[in-house]
Amino acid sequence: MTVDSLGDVSVSTSYGRPERGGSPSPSTSNATTPSDFPPLHLPPKPKIFHGREAVVQQLKTTLLQDEGTRIAILGTGGIGKTTMATIMLHDPDIEAKFGMRRIFLRCEAMTSADGIVSGLAAALNVATDGNSDLIHSVVQYLRKTESPVLFVLDNFETPWDSPEQDAVEETLGHLDTVENLSFVVTMRGTKRPGCVKWSQPALTSLEPVDLLAARTIYLEDGGRDGDGLDKLLEALDGLPLAIVLLAYHGQTHSPAELAVAYEAERTDLLNRGRRTRLTSVEVSISFTLNCQTMRDQPDAQAVLRLLSLLPDGVDDAELPDVFPNLSHRRRALCTLHDVALLSRSGSRYKVFAPIRECILFIQEPAGPFLMDMRNYYYRI
């Protein structure tokens, strides 16, 4: 396989001339010696970023260790994973350690391990004679640089949560053998891929931002202040994407006007312009609804629709009574938690408000499971 087989590669890099290392092993790779290649740029540093200071510090401390580190930034769609990774890439101390050897690879269009390897090879300008596996050429190239290298593999859930999962994890396992390499993956969900010795203490899944951070984000993104703003933001459950999208409409409408509109239109206000995963909560959530994990567990969709009717969620002890005829209810809940469509606090499961609105907009629950749930709450 060659780099040309990838097609459209979405890569951002900042890289100069690495130091040369020892001679490569002739039995493992014919990768080229590290050299200059066309300069590409990292995503710009976000100007609006609040409520994650402690997590950023943990991420930074881990990356500044002497050895290579492996970090997964996890959470639901729109929670700020890519923003956090980009903030980290532009941190002065991270830049001082890794210099020009920082690479940002967008994986949302990649559905295979070959796509990831081809994207990295294109970023590094690695070439082979056609007789070596491309991943081994990439690994050998990285080892010869000797200096610290940092990869960010963004939206990594697309290739990982697919029929190619084993091959994708094997690719990460190969990268994990490079001592001078650190890598960060951002991905929807609460589970890290296998085949990697993840750095400890591992980051926990990103939580929603608090009300103070939500207010600051809203105002700095152009939303107008006014009576009822805090109540309006509380309805968004601290989901940064929803806050930013509502602030877009808040440029020309007061919080009071938006509150009335949101009550009537809901998901229509959580969009702007051409609908993509970055400009629409509905589109963002749809990516997760259509992932392989959700397709493998059909009951998960039914449970998600039912839970979207319960703003306060459901307690673990209530599950047999709420879903008496749903035989795989616990497996369905685990699936929803794994893909971060559901949060868990103690023994209570809950769906974030913007996600609830999108799920009910796409398809409201119906049928016998809904009747079971209604009967339970009528009795109590």
C-alpha positions in Angstrom: 0.0 0.0 0.0 1.3 3.5 -0.8 0.3 6.9 0.4 -1.5 7.5 -2.9 -4.1 4.8 -2.0 -5.5 7.0 0.7 -7.1 9.6 -1.5 -8.2 12.7 0.4 -6.1 12.9 3.6 -7.0 15.5 6.2 -3.8 16.3 8.1 -2.3 19.3 9.9 1.3 19.2 11.0 4.0 21.5 12.4 7.3 19.9 11.7 10.9 20.7 10.9 14.1 18.7 10.3 14.3 16.0 13.0 17.6 14.8 14.4 18.9 11.7 12.7 19.1 8.5 14.7 20.9 5.3 14.3 20.8 3.1 11.2 17.5 1.3 10.6 17.3 -2.4 10.9 17.3 -3.8 7.4 15.0 -6.6 8.4 12.1 -4.3 9.5 11.8 -1.3 7.2 13.1 0.6 4.2 11.6 3.9 5.4 13.4 7.0 4.3 15.6 8.9 6.7 13.8 11.8 8.4 13.9 15.0 6.2 12.1 18.2 5.5 8.6 17.9 4.0 6.0 20.5 2.9 4.9 22.6 5.9 1.3 22.3 7.0 -0.3 24.0 10.0 -2.0 23.0 13.2 -5.6 24.0 13.7 -5.7 27.6 15.2 -5.7 27.9 18.9 -9.3 28.4 20.2 -9.8 31.9 21.6 -12.8 30.9 23.8 -12.0 28.1 26.3 -13.3 28.0 29.9 -14.1 25.4 32.6 -11.4 22.9 31.8 -8.4 24.4 33.5 -7.7 21.5 35.9 -8.0 18.9 33.1 -5.7 20.8 30.8 -3.1 20.9 33.6 -3.4 17.2 34.1 -3.0 16.6 30.3 0.0 19.0 30.2 1.7 17.4 33.2 1.4 13.9 31.6 2.7 15.1 28.2 5.8 16.8 29.8 7.0 13.6 31.3 10.3 12.3 30.1 8.9 9.1 28.4 6.4 9.0 25.6 2.8 9.2 26.8 -0.5 7.8 25.6 -3.7 9.8 26.4 -7.3 9.4 25.4 -9.7 12.4 25.7 -13.1 10.9 26.0 -16.7 12.2 26.2 -19.9 12.7 24.4 -20.2 14.6 21.1 -19.9 18.4 21.5 -18.3 18.2 24.9 -15.1 19.9 23.8 -12.6 17.1 23.2 -11.0 18.5 20.0 -10.9 22.0 21.5 -9.0 20.7 24.5 -6.5 18.8 22.3 -5.9 22.0 20.2 -5.4 24.1 23.3 -2.8 21.6 24.5 -1.0 21.6 21.1 -0.5 25.4 21.4 0.6 25.4 25.0 4.1 27.1 25.2 5.6 24.3 27.3 4.3 21.6 24.9 5.7 23.6 22.0 9.0 23.9 23.8 9.2 20.1 24.2 8.0 18.9 20.8 8.9 22.0 18.8 7.9 21.5 15.1 7.2 17.8 15.7 3.5 18.1 16.4 1.0 16.4 14.1 -2.7 16.7 14.0 -4.6 14.1 12.0 -8.3 14.3 11.5 -9.8 10.8 11.5 -13.6 11.5 11.0 -13.4 10.4 7.3 -11.3 7.3 8.0 -12.9 4.0 8.3 -9.9 1.7 8.3 -6.5 1.1 9.8 -5.0 1.6 6.4 -6.5 5.1 6.3 -4.8 6.0 9.6 -1.4 4.7 8.5 -1.6 6.4 5.1 -2.6 9.7 6.8 0.4 9.5 9.2 2.7 8.5 6.4 1.5 11.5 4.3 2.1 13.8 7.3 5.6 12.5 7.9 6.4 12.2 4.1 7.4 8.6 4.7 8.1 6.6 1.5 8.9 2.9 1.1 10.1 0.8 -1.8 6.8 -1.0 -1.9 8.1 -4.2 -0.2 7.6 -3.1 3.4 4.4 -2.7 5.4 3.7 1.1 5.6 3.1 1.0 9.4 6.6 -0.5 9.9 8.0 2.2 7.7 6.2 4.9 9.8 7.5 3.3 13.1 11.0 3.0 11.8 10.9 6.6 10.7 9.7 7.8 14.1 12.4 5.8 15.9 15.1 7.5 13.7 14.0 11.0 14.7 15.1 10.4 18.3 13.5 13.7 19.4 10.1 13.7 21.0 7.2 13.6 18.6 3.5 14.3 19.3 0.5 12.9 17.4 -3.1 14.0 17.9 -5.5 11.6 16.3 -8.8 13.5 16.3 -12.3 11.9 16.1 -10.6 8.5 16.5 -14.0 6.8 17.2 -14.7 6.7 13.4 -12.1 4.2 12.5 -12.1 2.4 15.9 -15.8 1.9 16.4 -16.1 0.0 13.1 -15.7 -3.5 11.8 -12.0 -2.6 11.5 -11.6 -2.3 15.3 -9.0 -5.1 15.7 -6.8 -3.7 12.9 -7.1 -0.2 14.2 -6.0 -1.3 17.7 -3.1 -3.2 16.2 -2.0 0.0 14.5 -2.1 1.8 17.8 -0.1 -1.1 19.3 2.6 -0.5 16.7 2.8 3.2 17.6 2.9 2.3 21.3 6.3 0.6 20.7 7.9 4.0 19.8 9.5 5.3 23.0 10.0 8.9 21.7 6.4 9.2 20.5 3.6 10.6 22.5 0.0 10.4 21.2 -3.4 11.7 22.1 -6.6 10.3 20.7 -9.9 12.2 21.0 -12.9 10.0 20.7 -16.6 9.8 21.6 -17.4 7.3 24.3 -16.1 6.3 27.7 -13.8 3.3 26.7 -10.2 3.5 25.5 -9.0 1.2 22.7 -7.0 -1.9 23.5 -3.4 -2.8 22.6 -2.0 0.4 24.3 -0.4 1.0 27.7 -2.3 4.2 28.5 -0.5 6.7 30.7 -1.7 6.9 34.3 -3.5 8.5 35.9 -5.8 8.3 32.9 -8.1 11.2 32.1 -11.7 10.6 33.0 -14.4 11.4 30.4 -15.0 15.1 30.0 -17.9 16.4 32.1 -20.2 19.4 31.1 -19.0 22.8 32.1 -20.4 24.5 35.1 -22.8 27.5 34.9 -20.1 30.2 35.3 -18.1 28.7 32.5 -21.2 28.3 30.4 -22.1 32.0 30.9 -18.6 33.1 30.0 -18.5 31.0 26.8 -21.9 32.3 25.8 -21.0 36.0 26.3 -17.5 35.8 24.7 -19.0 34.0 21.7 -21.3 37.0 21.1 -24.5 36.1 23.0 -26.3 39.1 24.7 -26.6 39.3 28.4 -29.9 39.9 30.1 -32.5 38.6 32.5 -33.1 34.8 32.3 -29.7 34.0 30.8 -28.7 31.6 33.6 -32.0 29.7 33.4 -31.6 29.5 29.6 -28.1 28.1 30.0 -29.1 25.6 32.6 -31.5 24.1 30.0 -28.4 23.2 28.0 -26.8 21.0 30.7 -23.4 22.5 30.2 -22.8 21.1 26.7 -20.3 23.5 25.1 -21.4 22.9 21.5 -25.0 23.7 22.4 -23.9 26.8 24.3 -21.9 28.1 21.3 -24.8 27.4 18.9 -27.3 29.2 21.1 -24.9 32.1 21.5 -24.9 32.5 17.7 -28.7 33.2 17.8 -28.1 35.3 21.0 -26.2 37.9 19.0 -29.6 39.3 17.8 -32.0 38.1 20.5 -32.2 38.6 24.2 -32.1 35.6 26.6 -35.8 36.2 27.3 -36.6 36.0 23.5 -34.4 32.9 23.1 -36.1 31.2 26.1 -39.5 31.6 24.4 -38.1 30.4 21.0 -36.3 27.5 22.6 -39.4 26.3 24.3 -41.2 26.1 20.9 -38.4 25.2 18.6 -35.8 23.3 20.7 -33.4 21.6 18.2 -33.8 24.3 15.5 -32.0 26.7 17.7 -29.1 24.3 18.2 -28.0 24.7 14.6 -26.4 27.4 12.5 -25.6 27.6 8.8 -24.8 24.4 6.9 -25.4 21.5 9.2 -22.3 19.6 10.2 -21.2 17.9 13.4 -19.6 21.2 14.4 -22.6 23.4 13.6 -25.5 21.1 14.6 -26.2 19.2 17.8 -28.5 17.0 15.9 -25.9 16.1 13.3 -23.3 15.6 16.0 -25.5 13.1 17.9 -26.5 11.3 14.7 -22.8 10.3 14.2 -22.9 8.5 17.5 -26.4 6.9 16.9 -25.0 5.4 13.7 -21.8 4.0 15.1 -21.0 0.2 15.0 -21.5 -0.2 18.8 -25.1 1.2 18.6 -25.9 -0.9 15.5 -24.7 -4.1 17.3 -27.2 -3.4 20.2 -30.7 -2.6 18.8 -32.3 -2.3 22.2 -30.0 0.7 23.0 -32.0 3.0 20.6 -35.3 2.1 22.3 -33.9 2.6 25.8 -32.4 6.0 24.8 -35.7 7.2 23.4 -37.5 6.2 26.6 -34.9 7.8 28.9 -35.1 11.0 26.8 -38.6 11.4 28.4 -37.1 11.5 31.9 -35.2 14.8 32.7 -34.1 13.4 36.0 -33.1 10.0 34.6 -33.6 6.6 36.2 -32.0 4.9 39.2 -30.4 1.5 38.7 -32.7 -0.1 41.2 -35.8 1.0 39.2 -34.7 -0.7 36.0 -36.6 -4.0 36.4 -39.8 -2.0 37.1 -39.4 0.7 34.5 -38.4 -1.8 31.7 -39.9 -5.1 32.9 -40.2 -6.6 29.4 -36.9 -5.4 28.0 -34.7 -8.5 28.4 -31.4 -6.8 27.5 -32.0 -3.5 29.4 -28.8 -3.5 31.3 -26.7 -4.3 28.2 -28.5 -1.5 26.4 -27.6 0.9 29.2 -24.0 -0.2 29.2 -23.9 0.4 25.4 -25.3 3.9 25.8 -22.8 4.7 28.5 -19.9 3.3 26.4 -20.8 5.6 23.5 -21.4 8.5 25.9 -25.0 9.1 25.0 -25.8 8.5 28.7 -24.1 9.8 31.8 -24.0 8.0 35.1 -23.8 9.6 38.5 -23.7 7.1 41.3 -26.5 4.7 40.6 -28.5 7.1 38.4 -28.5 7.2 34.6 -29.4 10.4 32.7 -29.3 11.8 29.2 -28.1 15.4 28.8 -30.8 17.8 27.9 -29.7 18.8 24.3 -29.3 15.1 23.5 -32.8 14.4 24.9 -34.2 17.0 22.6 -32.5 15.7 19.6 -33.5 12.1 20.2 -37.2 13.0 20.7 -37.0 15.2 17.6 -35.6 12.3 15.5 -38.2 9.7 16.8 -40.4 9.8 19.8 -40.8 6.5 21.7 -43.8 4.3 21.2 -45.0 0.7 21.8 -45.2 -1.6 24.7 -42.0 -0.5 26.4 -43.4 3.0 26.6 -46.6 1.6 28.2 -44.5 -0.3 30.8 -42.7 2.9 31.7 -45.9 4.9 32.0 -47.6 2.2 34.1 -44.7 2.3 36.5 -44.7 6.0 37.0 -48.5 6.1 37.3 -48.3 3.6 40.2 -45.8 5.7 42.1 
